[in-house]
Amino acid sequence: MCVSALETIGRLSQVDMNEDVICSHLDDVVYEQLIALLMLHDIQIIVAALEALYQLSELGDVTTTRIAQVSAAVSEYQSDEVLSCQSVFVVHRFTMLSAHVL
């Protein structure tokens, strides 16, 4: 995914009419890819992915539950990663997002 695609997901999430479609049709693979993008060493992509996840979480219980389920699986992978300066930032932002989701 590129930054513009991530921004599009965020913008679509902000339109109330899209809520039902996003909640029922957005595949778990999309959530997994959004979470996986947080591991990259590109700050622009990380910020865009965090924003998209935040906007999705604003839709309610369905999306927040799916984000939480995917993030639980990813947290095992995170524990094996070596923390660099960027990954510390990502973990901090992701923790803030997770607190909002849960």
C-alpha positions in Angstrom: 0.0 0.0 0.0 1.2 3.5 -0.6 0.5 6.6 1.5 -2.3 7.8 -0.7 -4.1 4.4 -0.3 -3.7 4.7 3.4 -5.1 8.2 3.4 -8.0 7.0 1.3 -8.9 4.3 3.9 -8.8 7.0 6.5 -11.0 9.4 4.5 -13.5 6.6 3.7 -13.7 5.8 7.4 -14.8 9.4 8.1 -18.0 9.2 6.0 -20.9 7.8 8.0 -22.5 6.1 5.0 -19.4 3.9 4.6 -19.5 2.5 8.1 -21.7 -0.6 7.4 -19.7 -1.4 4.2 -16.3 -1.1 5.9 -17.4 -3.1 8.9 -18.8 -5.9 6.9 -16.6 -6.0 3.9 -13.1 -4.9 4.9 -11.1 -8.1 4.9 -8.9 -9.1 7.9 -5.9 -9.1 5.4 -6.3 -5.3 5.2 -6.0 -5.0 9.0 -3.0 -7.3 9.0 -1.3 -5.3 6.3 -2.0 -2.0 8.1 -0.4 -3.5 11.3 2.5 -4.9 9.3 3.2 -1.5 7.9 4.1 -0.3 11.4 7.2 -2.4 11.2 8.7 -0.6 8.2 11.5 2.0 8.5 9.6 4.7 6.7 8.1 7.2 9.0 5.7 8.6 6.4 4.1 5.2 5.9 4.1 4.5 9.6 2.2 7.7 10.4 -0.3 7.1 7.5 -0.9 3.5 8.7 -1.5 4.8 12.3 -3.9 7.4 11.0 -5.8 4.8 9.0 -6.0 2.5 12.0 -7.2 5.4 14.2 -9.9 6.4 11.7 -11.0 2.7 11.4 -11.2 2.5 15.2 -13.5 5.4 15.3 -16.2 3.4 13.4 -17.0 1.4 16.5 -16.8 -2.1 18.1 -16.6 -4.2 14.9 -13.5 -2.4 13.6 -11.8 -2.0 17.0 -12.3 -5.7 17.8 -10.7 -6.7 14.5 -7.8 -4.3 15.0 -7.3 -5.7 18.5 -7.4 -9.3 17.3 -4.8 -8.6 14.6 -2.6 -6.5 16.9 -2.6 -9.4 19.4 -1.1 -11.6 16.8 1.4 -9.0 15.8 2.5 -8.3 19.3 4.2 -11.7 19.4 6.2 -10.7 16.3 7.1 -7.3 17.9 8.7 -8.9 20.9 11.2 -10.5 18.6 12.1 -7.3 16.9 15.2 -5.2 17.7 14.0 -1.7 18.8 15.5 1.1 16.8 14.7 4.7 17.3 11.8 4.5 14.7 10.4 1.3 16.2 10.3 2.9 19.7 8.2 5.6 18.1 6.0 3.0 16.4 5.5 1.0 19.6 4.6 4.2 21.5 2.1 5.3 18.9 0.7 1.8 18.6 0.2 1.6 22.3 -1.7 4.9 22.3 -3.9 3.5 19.4 -4.4 0.3 21.3 -5.5 2.2 24.4 -8.0 4.0 22.3 -9.2 0.8 20.7 -9.7 -1.1 23.9 
